[in-house]
Amino acid sequence: MPAGAADSAGVMGLVAEALVEAGWEPAPAVSPVAVSTAARTVSDVGLYRTEVSLDAVSLGGRHVRLFFHPYRRYLTGGRSKVPYLGSGLRRRLLPPVAEALARRGLVATEPARERDRE
């Protein structure tokens, strides 16, 4: 195994540990270079609940890109993708993950479209 692959595997192991520490449940990865989590309910307003899953990808070195995937699940059984994670939910979900990553010497980054919304 090349040295870079071993380093990447080590970083992804640290990422997986950090996500578990932050309260996310591991799930089968959508890609061999990602760490994925199971969806969890983050909001329930009666007619629908918002569920979010998370994918984390190492950008090389210390940086880890976080992709939050929010969906609405309606009482009728339907499901729809939410185009972006609202600022209130992001303020609630991002800090525990970022802090757990920081304790392992890693830096959390979000996709540019999320940063640009602010």
N, CA, C and O atoms as a GROMACS GRO file, in nm:
protein
  472
    1MET      N    1   0.085  -0.118   0.000
    1MET     CA    2   0.000   0.000   0.000
    1MET      C    3   0.090   0.124   0.000
    1MET      O    4   0.182   0.132   0.081
    2PRO      N    5   0.063   0.222  -0.091
    2PRO     CA    6   0.143   0.344  -0.093
    2PRO      C    7   0.128   0.422   0.037
    2PRO      O    8   0.025   0.412   0.105
    3ALA      N    9   0.230   0.499   0.072
    3ALA     CA   10   0.228   0.575   0.197
    3ALA      C   11   0.110   0.670   0.202
    3ALA      O   12   0.049   0.685   0.308
    4GLY      N   13   0.075   0.734   0.091
    4GLY     CA   14  -0.038   0.827   0.088
    4GLY      C   15  -0.169   0.759   0.120
    4GLY      O   16  -0.255   0.816   0.187
    5ALA      N   17  -0.186   0.636   0.070
    5ALA     CA   18  -0.309   0.561   0.098
    5ALA      C   19  -0.318   0.527   0.246
    5ALA      O   20  -0.426   0.533   0.304
    6ALA      N   21  -0.206   0.491   0.306
    6ALA     CA   22  -0.206   0.459   0.450
    6ALA      C   23  -0.240   0.584   0.530
    6ALA      O   24  -0.316   0.576   0.626
    7ASP      N   25  -0.184   0.698   0.491
    7ASP     CA   26  -0.215   0.824   0.561
    7ASP      C   27  -0.362   0.858   0.547
    7ASP      O   28  -0.426   0.900   0.644
    8SER      N   29  -0.418   0.840   0.427
    8SER     CA   30  -0.558   0.869   0.403
    8SER      C   31  -0.648   0.779   0.487
    8SER      O   32  -0.747   0.825   0.544
    9ALA      N   33  -0.613   0.651   0.495
    9ALA     CA   34  -0.691   0.557   0.577
    9ALA      C   35  -0.685   0.597   0.724
    9ALA      O   36  -0.785   0.586   0.795
   10GLY      N   37  -0.569   0.644   0.770
   10GLY     CA   38  -0.557   0.690   0.908
   10GLY      C   39  -0.642   0.812   0.935
   10GLY      O   40  -0.706   0.821   1.040
   11VAL      N   41  -0.643   0.905   0.841
   11VAL     CA   42  -0.725   1.026   0.856
   11VAL      C   43  -0.872   0.989   0.858
   11VAL      O   44  -0.949   1.043   0.939
   12MET      N   45  -0.914   0.899   0.770
   12MET     CA   46  -1.055   0.861   0.766
   12MET      C   47  -1.096   0.786   0.893
   12MET      O   48  -1.211   0.796   0.936
   13GLY      N   49  -1.003   0.714   0.952
   13GLY     CA   50  -1.031   0.651   1.082
   13GLY      C   51  -1.054   0.755   1.190
   13GLY      O   52  -1.144   0.741   1.272
   14LEU      N   53  -0.972   0.860   1.189
   14LEU     CA   54  -0.990   0.970   1.284
   14LEU      C   55  -1.123   1.042   1.261
   14LEU      O   56  -1.192   1.080   1.356
   15VAL      N   57  -1.158   1.060   1.134
   15VAL     CA   58  -1.285   1.125   1.099
   15VAL      C   59  -1.402   1.041   1.152
   15VAL      O   60  -1.495   1.095   1.212
   16ALA      N   61  -1.396   0.910   1.130
   16ALA     CA   62  -1.503   0.822   1.178
   16ALA      C   63  -1.517   0.830   1.330
   16ALA      O   64  -1.629   0.836   1.382
   17GLU      N   65  -1.405   0.830   1.401
   17GLU     CA   66  -1.408   0.844   1.548
   17GLU      C   67  -1.472   0.976   1.589
   17GLU      O   68  -1.553   0.980   1.681
   18ALA      N   69  -1.435   1.084   1.520
   18ALA     CA   70  -1.488   1.216   1.554
   18ALA      C   71  -1.639   1.222   1.531
   18ALA      O   72  -1.711   1.280   1.612
   19LEU      N   73  -1.687   1.162   1.423
   19LEU     CA   74  -1.831   1.164   1.395
   19LEU      C   75  -1.909   1.087   1.502
   19LEU      O   76  -2.016   1.130   1.544
   20VAL      N   77  -1.855   0.974   1.544
   20VAL     CA   78  -1.921   0.897   1.651
   20VAL      C   79  -1.921   0.978   1.781
   20VAL      O   80  -2.022   0.982   1.851
   21GLU      N   81  -1.809   1.043   1.812
   21GLU     CA   82  -1.802   1.126   1.932
   21GLU      C   83  -1.903   1.240   1.928
   21GLU      O   84  -1.959   1.278   2.031
   22ALA      N   85  -1.928   1.294   1.808
   22ALA     CA   86  -2.022   1.405   1.793
   22ALA      C   87  -2.167   1.358   1.789
   22ALA      O   88  -2.258   1.440   1.775
   23GLY      N   89  -2.190   1.227   1.800
   23GLY     CA   90  -2.326   1.178   1.809
   23GLY      C   91  -2.385   1.124   1.680
   23GLY      O   92  -2.506   1.100   1.674
   24TRP      N   93  -2.305   1.104   1.578
   24TRP     CA   94  -2.353   1.052   1.451
   24TRP      C   95  -2.329   0.901   1.446
   24TRP      O   96  -2.225   0.853   1.493
   25GLU      N   97  -2.424   0.827   1.392
   25GLU     CA   98  -2.413   0.682   1.381
   25GLU      C   99  -2.352   0.645   1.245
   25GLU      O  100  -2.402   0.690   1.142
   26PRO      N  101  -2.247   0.564   1.243
   26PRO     CA  102  -2.185   0.526   1.115
   26PRO      C  103  -2.282   0.447   1.027
   26PRO      O  104  -2.370   0.376   1.076
   27ALA      N  105  -2.263   0.462   0.897
   27ALA     CA  106  -2.343   0.389   0.797
   27ALA      C  107  -2.249   0.350   0.684
   27ALA      O  108  -2.139   0.403   0.673
   28PRO      N  109  -2.292   0.258   0.599
   28PRO     CA  110  -2.208   0.223   0.484
   28PRO      C  111  -2.177   0.347   0.400
   28PRO      O  112  -2.266   0.428   0.373
   29ALA      N  113  -2.052   0.362   0.361
   29ALA     CA  114  -2.008   0.480   0.287
   29ALA      C  115  -2.062   0.479   0.145
   29ALA      O  116  -2.074   0.374   0.081
   30VAL      N  117  -2.094   0.599   0.096
   30VAL     CA  118  -2.142   0.614  -0.042
   30VAL      C  119  -2.026   0.608  -0.141
   30VAL      O  120  -2.046   0.591  -0.261
   31SER      N  121  -1.905   0.621  -0.091
   31SER     CA  122  -1.785   0.622  -0.173
   31SER      C  123  -1.670   0.565  -0.089
   31SER      O  124  -1.672   0.577   0.033
   32PRO      N  125  -1.572   0.504  -0.154
   32PRO     CA  126  -1.460   0.450  -0.076
   32PRO      C  127  -1.374   0.559  -0.010
   32PRO      O  128  -1.294   0.527   0.078
   33VAL      N  129  -1.390   0.684  -0.050
   33VAL     CA  130  -1.310   0.792   0.009
   33VAL      C  131  -1.390   0.875   0.109
   33VAL      O  132  -1.343   0.979   0.155
   34ALA      N  133  -1.512   0.829   0.144
   34ALA     CA  134  -1.598   0.905   0.234
   34ALA      C  135  -1.630   0.824   0.359
   34ALA      O  136  -1.625   0.701   0.360
   35VAL      N  137  -1.663   0.897   0.466
   35VAL     CA  138  -1.720   0.838   0.586
   35VAL      C  139  -1.864   0.888   0.590
   35VAL      O  140  -1.888   1.009   0.590
   36SER      N  141  -1.959   0.796   0.595
   36SER     CA  142  -2.101   0.831   0.591
   36SER      C  143  -2.168   0.800   0.724
   36SER      O  144  -2.123   0.714   0.800
   37THR      N  145  -2.277   0.871   0.750
   37THR     CA  146  -2.354   0.846   0.872
   37THR      C  147  -2.498   0.816   0.835
   37THR      O  148  -2.545   0.849   0.726
   38ALA      N  149  -2.568   0.754   0.927
   38ALA     CA  150  -2.710   0.729   0.911
   38ALA      C  151  -2.785   0.861   0.931
   38ALA      O  152  -2.736   0.952   0.999
   39ALA      N  153  -2.902   0.870   0.872
   39ALA     CA  154  -2.985   0.989   0.890
   39ALA      C  155  -3.035   0.994   1.034
   39ALA      O  156  -3.064   0.892   1.096
   40ARG      N  157  -3.044   1.115   1.084
   40ARG     CA  158  -3.101   1.132   1.218
   40ARG      C  159  -3.199   1.248   1.214
   40ARG      O  160  -3.181   1.344   1.138
   41THR      N  161  -3.303   1.240   1.295
   41THR     CA  162  -3.405   1.344   1.299
   41THR      C  163  -3.351   1.463   1.378
   41THR      O  164  -3.306   1.448   1.491
   42VAL      N  165  -3.356   1.581   1.316
   42VAL     CA  166  -3.306   1.701   1.382
   42VAL      C  167  -3.416   1.803   1.408
   42VAL      O  168  -3.395   1.900   1.482
   43SER      N  169  -3.533   1.780   1.348
   43SER     CA  170  -3.643   1.873   1.369
   43SER      C  171  -3.773   1.799   1.340
   43SER      O  172  -3.781   1.719   1.246
   44ASP      N  173  -3.876   1.826   1.421
   44ASP     CA  174  -4.008   1.765   1.400
   44ASP      C  175  -4.111   1.873   1.424
   44ASP      O  176  -4.133   1.915   1.538
   45VAL      N  177  -4.176   1.918   1.316
   45VAL     CA  178  -4.272   2.028   1.328
   45VAL      C  179  -4.416   1.980   1.314
   45VAL      O  180  -4.506   2.062   1.293
   46GLY      N  181  -4.440   1.852   1.323
   46GLY     CA  182  -4.576   1.800   1.318
   46GLY      C  183  -4.611   1.741   1.182
   46GLY      O  184  -4.630   1.620   1.171
   47LEU      N  185  -4.619   1.823   1.078
   47LEU     CA  186  -4.654   1.774   0.946
   47LEU      C  187  -4.538   1.702   0.879
   47LEU      O  188  -4.557   1.616   0.792
   48TYR      N  189  -4.418   1.737   0.919
   48TYR     CA  190  -4.300   1.670   0.864
   48TYR      C  191  -4.187   1.678   0.966
   48TYR      O  192  -4.189   1.760   1.058
   49ARG      N  193  -4.090   1.590   0.947
   49ARG     CA  194  -3.970   1.597   1.029
   49ARG      C  195  -3.852   1.611   0.934
   49ARG      O  196  -3.855   1.561   0.822
   50THR      N  197  -3.749   1.677   0.981
   50THR     CA  198  -3.629   1.695   0.901
   50THR      C  199  -3.525   1.595   0.948
   50THR      O  200  -3.492   1.589   1.066
   51GLU      N  201  -3.474   1.518   0.854
   51GLU     CA  202  -3.369   1.421   0.882
   51GLU      C  203  -3.244   1.463   0.806
   51GLU      O  204  -3.251   1.512   0.693
   52VAL      N  205  -3.130   1.444   0.869
   52VAL     CA  206  -3.003   1.482   0.808
   52VAL      C  207  -2.905   1.366   0.819
   52VAL      O  208  -2.891   1.304   0.924
   53SER      N  209  -2.837   1.338   0.708
   53SER     CA  210  -2.724   1.246   0.710
   53SER      C  211  -2.600   1.329   0.676
   53SER      O  212  -2.611   1.442   0.630
   54LEU      N  213  -2.485   1.272   0.700
   54LEU     CA  214  -2.359   1.345   0.684
   54LEU      C  215  -2.257   1.258   0.615
   54LEU      O  216  -2.242   1.140   0.646
   55ASP      N  217  -2.185   1.317   0.519
   55ASP     CA  218  -2.071   1.252   0.456
   55ASP      C  219  -1.950   1.340   0.481
   55ASP      O  220  -1.958   1.463   0.472
   56ALA      N  221  -1.838   1.279   0.513
   56ALA     CA  222  -1.712   1.351   0.536
   56ALA      C  223  -1.607   1.293   0.444
   56ALA      O  224  -1.591   1.171   0.433
   57VAL      N  225  -1.534   1.383   0.376
   57VAL     CA  226  -1.432   1.342   0.280
   57VAL      C  227  -1.302   1.417   0.314
   57VAL      O  228  -1.304   1.538   0.334
   58SER      N  229  -1.192   1.344   0.319
   58SER     CA  230  -1.063   1.406   0.344
   58SER      C  231  -1.018   1.480   0.218
   58SER      O  232  -1.023   1.426   0.108
   59LEU      N  233  -0.974   1.604   0.236
   59LEU     CA  234  -0.923   1.683   0.124
   59LEU      C  235  -0.772   1.673   0.115
   59LEU      O  236  -0.708   1.745   0.038
   60GLY      N  237  -0.715   1.586   0.193
   60GLY     CA  238  -0.570   1.575   0.199
   60GLY      C  239  -0.519   1.659   0.315
   60GLY      O  240  -0.572   1.766   0.342
   61GLY      N  241  -0.421   1.612   0.380
   61GLY     CA  242  -0.370   1.684   0.496
   61GLY      C  243  -0.470   1.684   0.609
   61GLY      O  244  -0.527   1.580   0.642
   62ARG      N  245  -0.492   1.800   0.667
   62ARG     CA  246  -0.577   1.813   0.786
   62ARG      C  247  -0.722   1.848   0.756
   62ARG      O  248  -0.805   1.845   0.846
   63HIS      N  249  -0.754   1.883   0.633
   63HIS     CA  250  -0.887   1.936   0.601
   63HIS      C  251  -0.986   1.825   0.564
   63HIS      O  252  -0.954   1.732   0.491
   64VAL      N  253  -1.108   1.840   0.618
   64VAL     CA  254  -1.214   1.743   0.596
   64VAL      C  255  -1.337   1.821   0.548
   64VAL      O  256  -1.385   1.911   0.617
   65ARG      N  257  -1.387   1.785   0.432
   65ARG     CA  258  -1.507   1.850   0.378
   65ARG      C  259  -1.629   1.776   0.431
   65ARG      O  260  -1.636   1.654   0.425
   66LEU      N  261  -1.725   1.853   0.483
   66LEU     CA  262  -1.849   1.797   0.538
   66LEU      C  263  -1.964   1.826   0.444
   66LEU      O  264  -1.982   1.939   0.399
   67PHE      N  265  -2.043   1.724   0.415
   67PHE     CA  266  -2.161   1.738   0.330
   67PHE      C  267  -2.282   1.693   0.411
   67PHE      O  268  -2.297   1.574   0.441
   68PHE      N  269  -2.368   1.788   0.447
   68PHE     CA  270  -2.492   1.757   0.518
   68PHE      C  271  -2.601   1.735   0.414
   68PHE      O  272  -2.612   1.812   0.318
   69HIS      N  273  -2.681   1.630   0.432
   69HIS     CA  274  -2.788   1.597   0.338
   69HIS      C  275  -2.922   1.600   0.411
   69HIS      O  276  -2.962   1.500   0.470
   70PRO      N  277  -2.992   1.715   0.408
   70PRO     CA  278  -3.121   1.725   0.477
   70PRO      C  279  -3.239   1.681   0.388
   70PRO      O  280  -3.243   1.711   0.269
   71TYR      N  281  -3.333   1.609   0.449
   71TYR     CA  282  -3.455   1.566   0.382
   71TYR      C  283  -3.573   1.592   0.475
   71TYR      O  284  -3.559   1.594   0.597
   72ARG      N  285  -3.689   1.614   0.414
   72ARG     CA  286  -3.812   1.623   0.492
   72ARG      C  287  -3.890   1.494   0.470
   72ARG      O  288  -3.907   1.448   0.357
   73ARG      N  289  -3.936   1.436   0.580
   73ARG     CA  290  -4.023   1.318   0.575
   73ARG      C  291  -4.160   1.362   0.624
   73ARG      O  292  -4.176   1.405   0.738
   74TYR      N  293  -4.258   1.351   0.535
   74TYR     CA  294  -4.393   1.397   0.565
   74TYR      C  295  -4.476   1.287   0.629
   74TYR      O  296  -4.447   1.168   0.614
   75LEU      N  297  -4.582   1.327   0.703
   75LEU     CA  298  -4.671   1.232   0.767
   75LEU      C  299  -4.734   1.139   0.665
   75LEU      O  300  -4.767   1.025   0.698
   76THR      N  301  -4.751   1.184   0.544
   76THR     CA  302  -4.812   1.104   0.439
   76THR      C  303  -4.719   0.997   0.385
   76THR      O  304  -4.760   0.914   0.304
   77GLY      N  305  -4.592   0.998   0.428
   77GLY     CA  306  -4.496   0.899   0.384
   77GLY      C  307  -4.401   0.950   0.277
   77GLY      O  308  -4.304   0.882   0.243
   78GLY      N  309  -4.427   1.067   0.223
   78GLY     CA  310  -4.340   1.123   0.119
   78GLY      C  311  -4.210   1.176   0.177
   78GLY      O  312  -4.194   1.195   0.297
   79ARG      N  313  -4.117   1.199   0.087
   79ARG     CA  314  -3.986   1.250   0.126
   79ARG      C  315  -3.940   1.348   0.020
   79ARG      O  316  -3.958   1.324  -0.100
   80SER      N  317  -3.881   1.459   0.062
   80SER     CA  318  -3.827   1.556  -0.035
   80SER      C  319  -3.694   1.609   0.015
   80SER      O  320  -3.672   1.628   0.135
   81LYS      N  321  -3.607   1.633  -0.079
   81LYS     CA  322  -3.472   1.687  -0.049
   81LYS      C  323  -3.486   1.835  -0.014
   81LYS      O  324  -3.557   1.909  -0.083
   82VAL      N  325  -3.420   1.877   0.089
   82VAL     CA  326  -3.413   2.018   0.124
   82VAL      C  327  -3.289   2.072   0.054
   82VAL      O  328  -3.181   2.014   0.067
   83PRO      N  329  -3.300   2.183  -0.022
   83PRO     CA  330  -3.187   2.227  -0.104
   83PRO      C  331  -3.061   2.263  -0.026
   83PRO      O  332  -2.950   2.250  -0.079
   84TYR      N  333  -3.075   2.307   0.097
   84TYR     CA  334  -2.957   2.340   0.177
   84TYR      C  335  -2.995   2.334   0.324
   84TYR      O  336  -3.113   2.343   0.360
   85LEU      N  337  -2.896   2.319   0.406
   85LEU     CA  338  -2.916   2.314   0.551
   85LEU      C  339  -2.934   2.456   0.601
   85LEU      O  340  -2.846   2.540   0.583
   86GLY      N  341  -3.047   2.484   0.664
   86GLY     CA  342  -3.073   2.617   0.716
   86GLY      C  343  -2.970   2.660   0.819
   86GLY      O  344  -2.904   2.577   0.882
   87SER      N  345  -2.957   2.790   0.835
   87SER     CA  346  -2.853   2.842   0.924
   87SER      C  347  -2.872   2.798   1.069
   87SER      O  348  -2.774   2.773   1.139
   88GLY      N  349  -2.996   2.787   1.115
   88GLY     CA  350  -3.020   2.744   1.252
   88GLY      C  351  -2.976   2.600   1.275
   88GLY      O  352  -2.913   2.569   1.376
   89LEU      N  353  -3.010   2.513   1.180
   89LEU     CA  354  -2.967   2.374   1.191
   89LEU      C  355  -2.817   2.362   1.176
   89LEU      O  356  -2.753   2.283   1.247
   90ARG      N  357  -2.758   2.439   1.086
   90ARG     CA  358  -2.613   2.433   1.066
   90ARG      C  359  -2.541   2.476   1.194
   90ARG      O  360  -2.441   2.416   1.232
   91ARG      N  361  -2.593   2.582   1.260
   91ARG     CA  362  -2.531   2.627   1.385
   91ARG      C  363  -2.542   2.522   1.494
   91ARG      O  364  -2.459   2.516   1.585
   92ARG      N  365  -2.645   2.439   1.487
   92ARG     CA  366  -2.664   2.334   1.586
   92ARG      C  367  -2.584   2.208   1.555
   92ARG      O  368  -2.536   2.141   1.647
   93LEU      N  369  -2.568   2.174   1.428
   93LEU     CA  370  -2.505   2.048   1.389
   93LEU      C  371  -2.354   2.058   1.366
   93LEU      O  372  -2.281   1.964   1.397
   94LEU      N  373  -2.307   2.169   1.312
   94LEU     CA  374  -2.167   2.180   1.274
   94LEU      C  375  -2.070   2.189   1.393
   94LEU      O  376  -1.970   2.118   1.392
   95PRO      N  377  -2.095   2.270   1.496
   95PRO     CA  378  -1.995   2.284   1.604
   95PRO      C  379  -1.952   2.153   1.671
   95PRO      O  380  -1.832   2.134   1.692
   96PRO      N  381  -2.043   2.062   1.707
   96PRO     CA  382  -1.994   1.939   1.771
   96PRO      C  383  -1.902   1.858   1.680
   96PRO      O  384  -1.804   1.800   1.727
   97VAL      N  385  -1.933   1.855   1.550
   97VAL     CA  386  -1.848   1.781   1.456
   97VAL      C  387  -1.714   1.851   1.441
   97VAL      O  388  -1.609   1.787   1.445
   98ALA      N  389  -1.718   1.983   1.424
   98ALA     CA  390  -1.593   2.059   1.407
   98ALA      C  391  -1.504   2.047   1.530
   98ALA      O  392  -1.382   2.035   1.517
   99GLU      N  393  -1.563   2.050   1.649
   99GLU     CA  394  -1.484   2.039   1.773
   99GLU      C  395  -1.424   1.899   1.787
   99GLU      O  396  -1.308   1.885   1.828
  100ALA      N  397  -1.501   1.796   1.753
  100ALA     CA  398  -1.448   1.659   1.761
  100ALA      C  399  -1.335   1.639   1.662
  100ALA      O  400  -1.236   1.572   1.693
  101LEU      N  401  -1.348   1.697   1.542
  101LEU     CA  402  -1.240   1.689   1.443
  101LEU      C  403  -1.117   1.766   1.492
  101LEU      O  404  -1.004   1.719   1.477
  102ALA      N  405  -1.140   1.884   1.550
  102ALA     CA  406  -1.028   1.967   1.597
  102ALA      C  407  -0.948   1.896   1.706
  102ALA      O  408  -0.826   1.910   1.712
  103ARG      N  409  -1.016   1.820   1.792
  103ARG     CA  410  -0.946   1.745   1.896
  103ARG      C  411  -0.852   1.640   1.837
  103ARG      O  412  -0.761   1.592   1.905
  104ARG      N  413  -0.875   1.605   1.711
  104ARG     CA  414  -0.790   1.507   1.642
  104ARG      C  415  -0.694   1.575   1.544
  104ARG      O  416  -0.631   1.509   1.462
  105GLY      N  417  -0.685   1.708   1.552
  105GLY     CA  418  -0.594   1.782   1.467
  105GLY      C  419  -0.644   1.805   1.326
  105GLY      O  420  -0.566   1.834   1.236
  106LEU      N  421  -0.777   1.791   1.305
  106LEU     CA  422  -0.835   1.807   1.172
  106LEU      C  423  -0.919   1.934   1.167
  106LEU      O  424  -0.965   1.983   1.270
  107VAL      N  425  -0.940   1.986   1.046
  107VAL     CA  426  -1.015   2.109   1.026
  107VAL      C  427  -1.137   2.079   0.939
  107VAL      O  428  -1.123   2.024   0.830
  108ALA      N  429  -1.256   2.114   0.987
  108ALA     CA  430  -1.380   2.092   0.912
  108ALA      C  431  -1.402   2.208   0.815
  108ALA      O  432  -1.387   2.324   0.852
  109THR      N  433  -1.439   2.174   0.692
  109THR     CA  434  -1.478   2.276   0.593
  109THR      C  435  -1.609   2.233   0.532
  109THR      O  436  -1.639   2.113   0.524
  110GLU      N  437  -1.688   2.330   0.489
  110GLU     CA  438  -1.814   2.302   0.422
  110GLU      C  439  -1.800   2.335   0.275
  110GLU      O  440  -1.707   2.407   0.236
  111PRO      N  441  -1.890   2.284   0.191
  111PRO     CA  442  -1.885   2.322   0.050
  111PRO      C  443  -1.897   2.473   0.033
  111PRO      O  444  -1.959   2.540   0.115
  112ALA      N  445  -1.840   2.526  -0.074
  112ALA     CA  446  -1.838   2.671  -0.097
  112ALA      C  447  -1.977   2.730  -0.099
  112ALA      O  448  -1.997   2.842  -0.050
  113ARG      N  449  -2.076   2.659  -0.154
  113ARG     CA  450  -2.211   2.716  -0.161
  113ARG      C  451  -2.268   2.743  -0.023
  113ARG      O  452  -2.345   2.838  -0.005
  114GLU      N  453  -2.231   2.662   0.077
  114GLU     CA  454  -2.278   2.684   0.213
  114GLU      C  455  -2.210   2.804   0.274
  114GLU      O  456  -2.274   2.884   0.342
  115ARG      N  457  -2.079   2.819   0.251
  115ARG     CA  458  -2.007   2.935   0.304
  115ARG      C  459  -2.058   3.063   0.239
  115ARG      O  460  -2.069   3.166   0.306
  116ASP      N  461  -2.089   3.058   0.109
  116ASP     CA  462  -2.132   3.177   0.037
  116ASP      C  463  -2.268   3.226   0.079
  116ASP      O  464  -2.298   3.345   0.062
  117ARG      N  465  -2.352   3.139   0.133
  117ARG     CA  466  -2.486   3.180   0.178
  117ARG      C  467  -2.476   3.278   0.294
  117ARG      O  468  -2.564   3.362   0.312
  118GLU      N  469  -2.370   3.267   0.373
  118GLU     CA  470  -2.351   3.356   0.487
  118GLU      C  471  -2.303   3.488   0.437
  118GLU      O  472  -2.280   3.580   0.516
   0.00000   0.00000   0.00000
